[in-house]
Amino acid sequence: AEWYGRVTRSTGRKTQDTLAELGRVSSEALQLLRTVRALNAEDLHRRLFQRQNDIINDTQRQRGVALGVFSAASNGLGVLLQMVTLL
């Protein structure tokens, strides 16, 4: 349970930080749309946005794997204890 708590906290923090950066990138691009277009920087902003999205997806995938491992371990342990109790 301690391991799962650490993973959940760290992935939660990383997700929040990355969402903040994603918001910053998109807000900047929208507020400065004329400048972005004038400097032909649309591809750059698209790549920055995609990179932040990829980080969020990877982080949430790690969190999902941790949840799966934790659930399997805790449910499996409960079943094992039930079996031992019945013996």
ABEGO torsion letter per residue (X at the ends): XAAAAAAAAAAAAAAAAAAAAAAAAAAAAAAAAAAAAAAGAAAAAAAAAAAAAAAAAAAAAAAAAAAAAAAAAAAAAAAAAAAAAAX
